[in-house]
Amino acid sequence: MSDNKQDASVGGAAFCACSLDPSRRALMAATAGVGAVAAAGVAVPFAASFMPSERAKAAGAPVEVDLSRLQPGEKMTVEWQGKPVWILRRTPEMLASLQSHAAGLVDPESKAAEQPAYVKGEARAIKPEYFVCVGICTHLGCSPSDKLKPGAEGGMDESWPGGFLCPCHGSRFDLAGRVFKSMPAPTNLVIPPHTYLSDTRLVIGEDTKGA
Ligand code: FES
């Protein structure tokens, strides 16, 4: 091509702008440039939409938790897959209380509950001391409040064994996340897959060692 000729490609066909006056050629060159930028602008987000963001990867990835500072009777919350996961370190008294009210529960053995197969018994835990569950009510998804202390102190009745109260419609759960009878929530709180790397290192979202 000679120096004073410009080619543009329209629809894949070669188009010669050599017969146009200089102002038309300048306009065409500018238009072609804008088109190229626009094409690049479209291509980048399209490609990006196929690549999971760091945030998305982090949201679905297992979460490692340090339990070393969690004292008996305390609860901590971590986020896993965008959900709150509770870890309650139960005292011997809390664990003993789980036996006191089985008759008042919908599913005391958690047969219908969503939980890993290796979480067994009334404690619903790999290590009974640590109760791990998704802190979302199984009725309509509110997050229950802590009512960990037994008795009337937390605004409950005298017979309250300790547990959790959903503020939305009043569902009550014990310290193993088991729902009491006559509550809106149909099932016990969900227990996520989890495993322990050591006595004080817990991984939420991974269960190869817990099975
Ligand atoms: S959402 Fe918890 S009782 Fe309705």
Residues whose N, C-alpha, C, O or C-beta is under 5 A from the ligand:
A	BS01	FES	C137 H139 L140 G141 C142 C166 C168 H169 G170 S171 P184 A185
